[in-house]
């Protein structure tokens, strides 16, 4: 909880220092701008008391104020001056000062302002810590081959500052992947700021990103400034207005920008992660996205797989959602029945992980008691009928076929469902359906089923099939 006092008059800075020490505050002193910046670089203080006029210094108080608010925006700064007037006070507040006190000052007044400023500093640090904890507890969950491949790629980029472009279907977990990169990087203690390119009105995008300066309200930092030292995440970057694209390109090139209504350059140290569901090369050809910006953002492209390629992860994801809803909303901590687990793995998930999460929340809210979640509680099963899934056929068609053809149709659909459920892993599928692996291969060949290329299998083949695949 240290306080840095910067004043060229030794008597003043020592007097303030003694008063604050008597109140129990750790104090550091600096008599010029060089000593001030050295103290800040060694360890940022929790509060600064800064004189406007500093004799024999390279920087005056306003210059120091600008520099500190640029690089350490969370430090409250109280400005003091023996030559105070309303113009200086307005200039200091406009540049981000917490408050302004004129010399000679009243000790009681000083202590009231210091106490308020220290409380502000404490709250800012707590908010930052909560934000950091929220990111680090956003763990990625899964054990399927597709998940392991994704996590391996993400881990490779955590230790660098390279720009990452995440692509994938809506709800597949692109923001979680971005948060994983941030939480496991050297910037984990710094902010993670998400920008929804589709949600912000185009005519407000630049103000939201760059901030603004007005005589009435002073400096209002934008999202880029708030992300200084950490990560800025452009969600659905393909929806960014074309005018903003050129300005973001300039920021990526120069690492600085000017606030709306301002004249000073604001320097930022950022790592940029983007995501999109769009085909950006097609958007470029259509003239809706800048090639130069795409080249800057797409340094490391990473594809986030849909839930249909991660069916093995569905039970584990479901259990994590149940635990989270129990902890945060007090919903019942229920378990999954085997039938419900199997049904979740075979259902189509066009909305991916987001849809699965919503389904589990709905079941927990509408369910009764704390017993197992049964298959009949899942969407499409409420009335006790069969699941309305593309991989399941219903009575009409099969009832018109001879027994042999009906049996073959059932076996084909059943085995396709199980193979997809286990991510194309033939050994695990064979174990679940109660067949030898070689017998399952023969059965698939007789039914005309050819497994996907990802598993490295062909109909009737005996190649190693421990990897992921599709049927």
Helices and strands as residue ranges (DSSP letters): E 3-6, H 10-22, E 27-30, H 33-42, E 47-51, H 61-71, E 76-81, H 86-94, E 99-102, H 107-136, H 145-157, E 164-167, H 174-183, E 192-196, G 202-204, H 205-210, E 212-214, E 218-220, H 223-226, E 231-235, G 237-239, H 242-254, E 256-258, E 265-267, E 271-276, H 280-285, H 291-297, E 300-303, G 307-309, G 311-313, H 314-329, H 338-346, H 352-366, G 375-377, H 395-399, H 403-421, H 426-433, H 437-446, G 453-455
